[in-house]
Amino acid sequence: MSQPDTTYTPSQPDVEEGIEYWSTQPASYDGVLGGFGSGLMPELSTVPSAIRPLKTPPAHTRRTRALDVGAGVGRVTSDVLLHLVSDVVLVEPVEGFVNEAWKRGASSAEGILVEDSSHARWKGIQDKTKSVTVLQGTLQALDPLHPLADPTTKLLGRLGYEPAEEDLESGFDVIWCQWCLGHLSNVDLVAFFKRCRQGLRDPDNSIIVVKENLCHNAADGGPETVFDPSDSSLTRSDLAWKKAFTRAGLTLVHEQVQRGFPVGLYEVRM
């Protein structure tokens, strides 16, 4: 058994401190994006739009499924994943955020928009062609293959399409991790990735998407990790992420830098 990798991190995240920090932030796009919800520059982005893809998505013979972890108020679920897959499981530990996500989804099911939102209704929820299942729980406790196995994970409910048979434990075609993995220690991160790997429906065609801030590699060219005590999180360098992927037995199939962010922020890489 390999030893835990703690050699280059002075401090590790505390899950309760992280939740406590995010509980003080507004349950809005601005809140989950650190005040940059309306300050981005999409015209500089080189990433195709999920709403207006550059090519027609492939036809599927079965319903496709995505897991959105650390999902906040459901921004990625509503603006990206529901345009690409049939069913989404949304997981978020912060009570104010997950309740707001449920509120937005429920409003879409009723055919209305939540107050203060200029965004479109969640695709496919009102007509029940797509679904979102909302869970409150931490990534440390989450097993993608058995999302409700841990008693600390709470099911808020399901919106939209209802399957003939329960599908919560049927795995995922896409597991989406965006701006949340910094709240996992190095040991917890590798363990989480290993569980994600087991939760993929088809190892040859299913993917884990990681989109996170990057600090610079260490001065000696090795991996680096920077601890932020304000929200009890880690920012990892490119090599630190790739070291975690390797330790979890994952294969990197594509990487890309996200453009369109204001000057002075960390590089964001997918």
BALOBA-1460 file (C-alpha; in Angstrom, 3 decimals):
// residues 270
<rec num="1" residu="m" x="0.000" y="0.000" z="0.000"/>
<rec num="2" residu="s" x="1.406" y="3.387" z="-0.961"/>
<rec num="3" residu="q" x="1.913" y="6.017" z="1.694"/>
<rec num="4" residu="p" x="-0.331" y="9.141" z="1.752"/>
<rec num="5" residu="d" x="1.144" y="12.012" z="-0.233"/>
<rec num="6" residu="t" x="1.608" y="14.843" z="2.279"/>
<rec num="7" residu="t" x="5.170" y="15.859" z="1.480"/>
<rec num="8" residu="y" x="4.570" y="19.211" z="-0.176"/>
<rec num="9" residu="t" x="1.491" y="20.640" z="1.564"/>
<rec num="10" residu="p" x="1.890" y="22.567" z="4.834"/>
<rec num="11" residu="s" x="-1.842" y="22.516" z="5.650"/>
<rec num="12" residu="q" x="-4.855" y="20.490" z="4.564"/>
<rec num="13" residu="p" x="-8.477" y="21.560" z="4.108"/>
<rec num="14" residu="d" x="-11.026" y="21.181" z="6.878"/>
<rec num="15" residu="v" x="-14.455" y="20.349" z="5.436"/>
<rec num="16" residu="e" x="-16.446" y="22.107" z="8.158"/>
<rec num="17" residu="e" x="-14.369" y="25.280" z="7.872"/>
<rec num="18" residu="g" x="-14.873" y="25.263" z="4.110"/>
<rec num="19" residu="i" x="-18.642" y="24.878" z="4.440"/>
<rec num="20" residu="e" x="-18.696" y="27.600" z="7.089"/>
<rec num="21" residu="y" x="-16.910" y="30.004" z="4.719"/>
<rec num="22" residu="w" x="-19.200" y="29.332" z="1.748"/>
<rec num="23" residu="s" x="-22.271" y="29.584" z="3.977"/>
<rec num="24" residu="t" x="-21.447" y="33.289" z="4.352"/>
<rec num="25" residu="q" x="-21.566" y="33.875" z="0.582"/>
<rec num="26" residu="p" x="-24.740" y="34.813" z="-1.347"/>
<rec num="27" residu="a" x="-26.609" y="31.899" z="-2.951"/>
<rec num="28" residu="s" x="-26.230" y="33.375" z="-6.442"/>
<rec num="29" residu="y" x="-23.944" y="33.166" z="-9.465"/>
<rec num="30" residu="d" x="-21.919" y="36.063" z="-8.035"/>
<rec num="31" residu="g" x="-21.665" y="34.275" z="-4.697"/>
<rec num="32" residu="v" x="-20.418" y="30.954" z="-6.044"/>
<rec num="33" residu="l" x="-18.020" y="32.700" z="-8.452"/>
<rec num="34" residu="g" x="-16.425" y="34.946" z="-5.850"/>
<rec num="35" residu="g" x="-18.013" y="38.112" z="-7.202"/>
<rec num="36" residu="f" x="-17.210" y="37.416" z="-10.862"/>
<rec num="37" residu="g" x="-20.646" y="36.135" z="-11.884"/>
<rec num="38" residu="s" x="-21.214" y="39.103" z="-14.182"/>
<rec num="39" residu="g" x="-17.616" y="40.199" z="-14.778"/>
<rec num="40" residu="l" x="-16.365" y="37.561" z="-17.192"/>
<rec num="41" residu="m" x="-15.504" y="38.068" z="-20.860"/>
<rec num="42" residu="p" x="-17.154" y="35.220" z="-22.820"/>
<rec num="43" residu="e" x="-16.035" y="36.690" z="-26.142"/>
<rec num="44" residu="l" x="-12.487" y="35.578" z="-25.286"/>
<rec num="45" residu="s" x="-13.485" y="31.989" z="-24.548"/>
<rec num="46" residu="t" x="-12.211" y="29.286" z="-26.871"/>
<rec num="47" residu="v" x="-14.583" y="26.666" z="-25.447"/>
<rec num="48" residu="p" x="-17.627" y="25.751" z="-27.585"/>
<rec num="49" residu="s" x="-21.021" y="26.608" z="-26.114"/>
<rec num="50" residu="a" x="-23.089" y="23.752" z="-24.729"/>
<rec num="51" residu="i" x="-26.209" y="25.661" z="-25.797"/>
<rec num="52" residu="r" x="-24.984" y="26.228" z="-29.372"/>
<rec num="53" residu="p" x="-22.524" y="23.374" z="-30.085"/>
<rec num="54" residu="l" x="-20.272" y="23.566" z="-33.129"/>
<rec num="55" residu="k" x="-21.481" y="20.164" z="-34.300"/>
<rec num="56" residu="t" x="-24.539" y="18.025" z="-33.678"/>
<rec num="57" residu="p" x="-24.105" y="15.867" z="-30.562"/>
<rec num="58" residu="p" x="-24.092" y="12.109" z="-31.243"/>
<rec num="59" residu="a" x="-27.357" y="10.223" z="-30.895"/>
<rec num="60" residu="h" x="-27.600" y="7.896" z="-27.889"/>
<rec num="61" residu="t" x="-29.583" y="4.688" z="-27.580"/>
<rec num="62" residu="r" x="-29.899" y="5.147" z="-23.811"/>
<rec num="63" residu="r" x="-30.298" y="8.094" z="-21.495"/>
<rec num="64" residu="t" x="-26.987" y="9.763" z="-20.670"/>
<rec num="65" residu="r" x="-26.142" y="10.742" z="-17.108"/>
<rec num="66" residu="a" x="-23.913" y="13.356" z="-15.459"/>
<rec num="67" residu="l" x="-22.810" y="13.953" z="-11.876"/>
<rec num="68" residu="d" x="-22.235" y="17.606" z="-10.931"/>
<rec num="69" residu="v" x="-20.235" y="17.763" z="-7.682"/>
<rec num="70" residu="g" x="-19.737" y="20.868" z="-5.558"/>
<rec num="71" residu="a" x="-22.500" y="22.227" z="-7.748"/>
<rec num="72" residu="g" x="-23.341" y="25.408" z="-5.851"/>
<rec num="73" residu="v" x="-26.680" y="26.843" z="-7.013"/>
<rec num="74" residu="g" x="-26.761" y="24.602" z="-10.092"/>
<rec num="75" residu="r" x="-25.029" y="26.919" z="-12.550"/>
<rec num="76" residu="v" x="-23.161" y="24.192" z="-14.462"/>
<rec num="77" residu="t" x="-26.159" y="21.855" z="-14.322"/>
<rec num="78" residu="s" x="-28.483" y="24.433" z="-15.868"/>
<rec num="79" residu="d" x="-26.107" y="26.220" z="-18.239"/>
<rec num="80" residu="v" x="-24.045" y="23.251" z="-19.467"/>
<rec num="81" residu="l" x="-25.029" y="19.731" z="-18.485"/>
<rec num="82" residu="l" x="-28.766" y="19.796" z="-19.172"/>
<rec num="83" residu="h" x="-27.943" y="20.819" z="-22.747"/>
<rec num="84" residu="l" x="-25.696" y="17.781" z="-23.177"/>
<rec num="85" residu="v" x="-27.139" y="14.855" z="-21.177"/>
<rec num="86" residu="s" x="-30.482" y="13.385" z="-20.162"/>
<rec num="87" residu="d" x="-30.189" y="13.198" z="-16.376"/>
<rec num="88" residu="v" x="-28.060" y="15.067" z="-13.830"/>
<rec num="89" residu="v" x="-27.332" y="14.293" z="-10.184"/>
<rec num="90" residu="l" x="-26.363" y="17.532" z="-8.430"/>
<rec num="91" residu="v" x="-24.365" y="17.334" z="-5.183"/>
<rec num="92" residu="e" x="-23.597" y="20.347" z="-2.979"/>
<rec num="93" residu="p" x="-22.669" y="20.475" z="0.752"/>
<rec num="94" residu="v" x="-23.617" y="24.101" z="1.565"/>
<rec num="95" residu="e" x="-27.244" y="24.257" z="2.699"/>
<rec num="96" residu="g" x="-27.985" y="27.729" z="1.327"/>
<rec num="97" residu="f" x="-26.557" y="26.848" z="-2.084"/>
<rec num="98" residu="v" x="-28.260" y="23.461" z="-2.449"/>
<rec num="99" residu="n" x="-31.601" y="24.896" z="-1.343"/>
<rec num="100" residu="e" x="-31.234" y="27.626" z="-3.969"/>
<rec num="101" residu="a" x="-30.437" y="25.002" z="-6.608"/>
<rec num="102" residu="w" x="-33.581" y="23.098" z="-5.659"/>
<rec num="103" residu="k" x="-35.599" y="26.328" z="-5.770"/>
<rec num="104" residu="r" x="-34.330" y="27.166" z="-9.260"/>
<rec num="105" residu="g" x="-35.035" y="23.667" z="-10.524"/>
<rec num="106" residu="a" x="-38.487" y="23.568" z="-8.937"/>
<rec num="107" residu="s" x="-39.313" y="26.950" z="-10.476"/>
<rec num="108" residu="s" x="-38.301" y="25.592" z="-13.869"/>
<rec num="109" residu="a" x="-40.573" y="22.580" z="-13.315"/>
<rec num="110" residu="e" x="-43.420" y="25.036" z="-12.774"/>
<rec num="111" residu="g" x="-42.479" y="26.996" z="-15.890"/>
<rec num="112" residu="i" x="-41.262" y="30.142" z="-14.126"/>
<rec num="113" residu="l" x="-37.925" y="31.777" z="-13.335"/>
<rec num="114" residu="v" x="-36.709" y="32.425" z="-9.831"/>
<rec num="115" residu="e" x="-36.634" y="36.020" z="-8.720"/>
<rec num="116" residu="d" x="-33.369" y="37.874" z="-9.574"/>
<rec num="117" residu="s" x="-32.513" y="35.426" z="-12.401"/>
<rec num="118" residu="s" x="-31.995" y="36.482" z="-16.002"/>
<rec num="119" residu="h" x="-31.106" y="32.938" z="-17.035"/>
<rec num="120" residu="a" x="-33.245" y="30.526" z="-19.022"/>
<rec num="121" residu="r" x="-35.343" y="27.874" z="-17.327"/>
<rec num="122" residu="w" x="-33.633" y="24.557" z="-16.747"/>
<rec num="123" residu="k" x="-33.899" y="22.669" z="-20.022"/>
<rec num="124" residu="g" x="-36.196" y="19.638" z="-20.129"/>
<rec num="125" residu="i" x="-37.434" y="19.893" z="-16.542"/>
<rec num="126" residu="q" x="-40.924" y="21.286" z="-17.164"/>
<rec num="127" residu="d" x="-41.666" y="18.879" z="-20.034"/>
<rec num="128" residu="k" x="-40.048" y="15.999" z="-18.101"/>
<rec num="129" residu="t" x="-37.692" y="14.999" z="-20.910"/>
<rec num="130" residu="k" x="-34.711" y="15.535" z="-18.607"/>
<rec num="131" residu="s" x="-34.183" y="15.287" z="-14.864"/>
<rec num="132" residu="v" x="-32.132" y="16.694" z="-11.999"/>
<rec num="133" residu="t" x="-31.726" y="14.844" z="-8.713"/>
<rec num="134" residu="v" x="-30.525" y="17.113" z="-5.896"/>
<rec num="135" residu="l" x="-28.362" y="15.845" z="-3.018"/>
<rec num="136" residu="q" x="-26.803" y="17.672" z="-0.093"/>
<rec num="137" residu="g" x="-23.498" y="16.124" z="0.934"/>
<rec num="138" residu="t" x="-19.719" y="16.429" z="0.916"/>
<rec num="139" residu="l" x="-17.280" y="15.084" z="-1.651"/>
<rec num="140" residu="q" x="-15.415" y="13.336" z="1.158"/>
<rec num="141" residu="a" x="-18.522" y="11.195" z="1.768"/>
<rec num="142" residu="l" x="-19.681" y="10.798" z="-1.834"/>
<rec num="143" residu="d" x="-19.451" y="7.497" z="-3.688"/>
<rec num="144" residu="p" x="-20.652" y="8.159" z="-7.273"/>
<rec num="145" residu="l" x="-21.698" y="4.535" z="-7.689"/>
<rec num="146" residu="h" x="-23.752" y="4.644" z="-4.472"/>
<rec num="147" residu="p" x="-24.582" y="8.344" z="-3.912"/>
<rec num="148" residu="l" x="-26.795" y="7.784" z="-0.864"/>
<rec num="149" residu="a" x="-24.622" y="5.163" z="0.829"/>
<rec num="150" residu="d" x="-23.273" y="7.635" z="3.373"/>
<rec num="151" residu="p" x="-25.908" y="8.594" z="5.984"/>
<rec num="152" residu="t" x="-24.716" y="12.212" z="6.008"/>
<rec num="153" residu="t" x="-25.866" y="12.674" z="2.387"/>
<rec num="154" residu="k" x="-29.411" y="14.033" z="2.107"/>
<rec num="155" residu="l" x="-31.774" y="13.561" z="-0.847"/>
<rec num="156" residu="l" x="-33.807" y="16.718" z="-1.535"/>
<rec num="157" residu="g" x="-35.675" y="15.105" z="-4.423"/>
<rec num="158" residu="r" x="-35.898" y="14.661" z="-8.167"/>
<rec num="159" residu="l" x="-37.231" y="17.126" z="-10.733"/>
<rec num="160" residu="g" x="-38.445" y="16.336" z="-14.251"/>
<rec num="161" residu="y" x="-38.239" y="12.908" z="-15.850"/>
<rec num="162" residu="e" x="-39.081" y="9.925" z="-13.633"/>
<rec num="163" residu="p" x="-37.603" y="6.570" z="-14.718"/>
<rec num="164" residu="a" x="-39.556" y="3.349" z="-14.581"/>
<rec num="165" residu="e" x="-36.806" y="1.890" z="-12.388"/>
<rec num="166" residu="e" x="-34.494" y="3.587" z="-9.907"/>
<rec num="167" residu="d" x="-31.323" y="4.770" z="-11.668"/>
<rec num="168" residu="l" x="-29.409" y="6.557" z="-8.914"/>
<rec num="169" residu="e" x="-26.837" y="3.755" z="-8.699"/>
<rec num="170" residu="s" x="-26.409" y="3.177" z="-12.442"/>
<rec num="171" residu="g" x="-23.189" y="5.209" z="-12.786"/>
<rec num="172" residu="f" x="-22.368" y="8.224" z="-14.940"/>
<rec num="173" residu="d" x="-21.182" y="9.092" z="-18.430"/>
<rec num="174" residu="v" x="-19.751" y="12.400" z="-17.161"/>
<rec num="175" residu="i" x="-18.551" y="13.405" z="-13.690"/>
<rec num="176" residu="w" x="-18.084" y="17.179" z="-13.588"/>
<rec num="177" residu="c" x="-15.822" y="18.724" z="-10.910"/>
<rec num="178" residu="q" x="-15.466" y="22.516" z="-11.118"/>
<rec num="179" residu="w" x="-13.959" y="24.824" z="-8.481"/>
<rec num="180" residu="c" x="-14.622" y="22.460" z="-5.595"/>
<rec num="181" residu="l" x="-11.767" y="19.926" z="-5.429"/>
<rec num="182" residu="g" x="-9.554" y="22.391" z="-3.577"/>
<rec num="183" residu="h" x="-11.595" y="21.494" z="-0.489"/>
<rec num="184" residu="l" x="-10.213" y="17.951" z="-0.579"/>
<rec num="185" residu="s" x="-6.886" y="17.046" z="0.993"/>
<rec num="186" residu="n" x="-4.352" y="15.242" z="-1.202"/>
<rec num="187" residu="v" x="-5.341" y="11.897" z="0.315"/>
<rec num="188" residu="d" x="-9.079" y="12.603" z="-0.011"/>
<rec num="189" residu="l" x="-8.642" y="13.839" z="-3.586"/>
<rec num="190" residu="v" x="-7.002" y="10.627" z="-4.771"/>
<rec num="191" residu="a" x="-9.594" y="8.533" z="-2.933"/>
<rec num="192" residu="f" x="-12.400" y="10.581" z="-4.504"/>
<rec num="193" residu="f" x="-10.950" y="10.137" z="-7.989"/>
<rec num="194" residu="k" x="-10.716" y="6.381" z="-7.426"/>
<rec num="195" residu="r" x="-14.409" y="6.283" z="-6.456"/>
<rec num="196" residu="c" x="-15.243" y="8.400" z="-9.515"/>
<rec num="197" residu="r" x="-13.375" y="5.952" z="-11.736"/>
<rec num="198" residu="q" x="-15.512" y="3.121" z="-10.351"/>
<rec num="199" residu="g" x="-18.639" y="5.211" z="-10.926"/>
<rec num="200" residu="l" x="-18.099" y="5.650" z="-14.679"/>
<rec num="201" residu="r" x="-20.578" y="3.672" z="-16.790"/>
<rec num="202" residu="d" x="-18.149" y="2.917" z="-19.631"/>
<rec num="203" residu="p" x="-14.406" y="3.246" z="-18.924"/>
<rec num="204" residu="d" x="-13.684" y="3.675" z="-22.640"/>
<rec num="205" residu="n" x="-16.229" y="6.437" z="-23.299"/>
<rec num="206" residu="s" x="-17.063" y="8.059" z="-19.953"/>
<rec num="207" residu="i" x="-15.068" y="11.022" z="-18.636"/>
<rec num="208" residu="i" x="-14.247" y="12.954" z="-15.492"/>
<rec num="209" residu="v" x="-14.032" y="16.702" z="-16.112"/>
<rec num="210" residu="v" x="-11.845" y="18.733" z="-13.745"/>
<rec num="211" residu="k" x="-11.878" y="22.526" z="-14.053"/>
<rec num="212" residu="e" x="-9.825" y="24.288" z="-11.387"/>
<rec num="213" residu="n" x="-7.503" y="27.189" z="-10.609"/>
<rec num="214" residu="l" x="-3.771" y="26.506" z="-10.970"/>
<rec num="215" residu="c" x="-0.864" y="27.987" z="-9.057"/>
<rec num="216" residu="h" x="2.697" y="27.806" z="-10.434"/>
<rec num="217" residu="n" x="4.794" y="24.693" z="-10.054"/>
<rec num="218" residu="a" x="7.478" y="24.794" z="-7.366"/>
<rec num="219" residu="a" x="10.760" y="26.618" z="-7.945"/>
<rec num="220" residu="d" x="12.515" y="23.293" z="-8.485"/>
<rec num="221" residu="g" x="10.016" y="22.384" z="-11.208"/>
<rec num="222" residu="g" x="8.046" y="19.964" z="-9.066"/>
<rec num="223" residu="p" x="4.392" y="20.006" z="-7.963"/>
<rec num="224" residu="e" x="3.215" y="22.801" z="-5.671"/>
<rec num="225" residu="t" x="0.178" y="23.256" z="-3.438"/>
<rec num="226" residu="v" x="-0.876" y="26.518" z="-1.792"/>
<rec num="227" residu="f" x="-3.191" y="26.534" z="1.221"/>
<rec num="228" residu="d" x="-5.738" y="29.355" z="1.622"/>
<rec num="229" residu="p" x="-6.834" y="29.623" z="5.268"/>
<rec num="230" residu="s" x="-9.692" y="32.009" z="4.439"/>
<rec num="231" residu="d" x="-11.820" y="29.210" z="2.952"/>
<rec num="232" residu="s" x="-9.686" y="26.222" z="4.003"/>
<rec num="233" residu="s" x="-8.838" y="25.183" z="0.441"/>
<rec num="234" residu="l" x="-5.850" y="24.164" z="-1.653"/>
<rec num="235" residu="t" x="-4.756" y="25.569" z="-5.006"/>
<rec num="236" residu="r" x="-2.702" y="22.986" z="-6.874"/>
<rec num="237" residu="s" x="-0.177" y="23.419" z="-9.661"/>
<rec num="238" residu="d" x="-0.417" y="21.623" z="-12.999"/>
<rec num="239" residu="l" x="2.008" y="18.908" z="-11.887"/>
<rec num="240" residu="a" x="0.210" y="18.481" z="-8.555"/>
<rec num="241" residu="w" x="-3.046" y="17.761" z="-10.396"/>
<rec num="242" residu="k" x="-1.361" y="15.351" z="-12.762"/>
<rec num="243" residu="k" x="0.305" y="13.578" z="-9.861"/>
<rec num="244" residu="a" x="-3.131" y="13.078" z="-8.291"/>
<rec num="245" residu="f" x="-4.556" y="11.752" z="-11.580"/>
<rec num="246" residu="t" x="-1.715" y="9.232" z="-11.841"/>
<rec num="247" residu="r" x="-2.077" y="8.087" z="-8.229"/>
<rec num="248" residu="a" x="-5.798" y="7.495" z="-8.839"/>
<rec num="249" residu="g" x="-5.131" y="5.432" z="-11.954"/>
<rec num="250" residu="l" x="-6.681" y="7.961" z="-14.333"/>
<rec num="251" residu="t" x="-5.573" y="8.786" z="-17.874"/>
<rec num="252" residu="l" x="-5.461" y="12.415" z="-19.026"/>
<rec num="253" residu="v" x="-7.154" y="12.524" z="-22.441"/>
<rec num="254" residu="h" x="-7.373" y="16.305" z="-23.029"/>
<rec num="255" residu="e" x="-6.470" y="19.598" z="-21.357"/>
<rec num="256" residu="q" x="-7.218" y="23.209" z="-22.205"/>
<rec num="257" residu="v" x="-6.800" y="26.638" z="-20.619"/>
<rec num="258" residu="q" x="-10.007" y="28.612" z="-20.066"/>
<rec num="259" residu="r" x="-9.763" y="32.097" z="-21.546"/>
<rec num="260" residu="g" x="-12.020" y="35.062" z="-20.828"/>
<rec num="261" residu="f" x="-11.125" y="35.807" z="-17.207"/>
<rec num="262" residu="p" x="-9.954" y="39.187" z="-15.866"/>
<rec num="263" residu="v" x="-6.211" y="39.805" z="-15.518"/>
<rec num="264" residu="g" x="-4.701" y="38.917" z="-12.147"/>
<rec num="265" residu="l" x="-6.637" y="35.717" z="-11.449"/>
<rec num="266" residu="y" x="-5.162" y="32.236" z="-11.285"/>
<rec num="267" residu="e" x="-4.941" y="30.352" z="-14.559"/>
<rec num="268" residu="v" x="-7.973" y="28.105" z="-15.014"/>
<rec num="269" residu="r" x="-7.355" y="24.799" z="-16.732"/>
<rec num="270" residu="m" x="-9.697" y="22.005" z="-17.720"/>
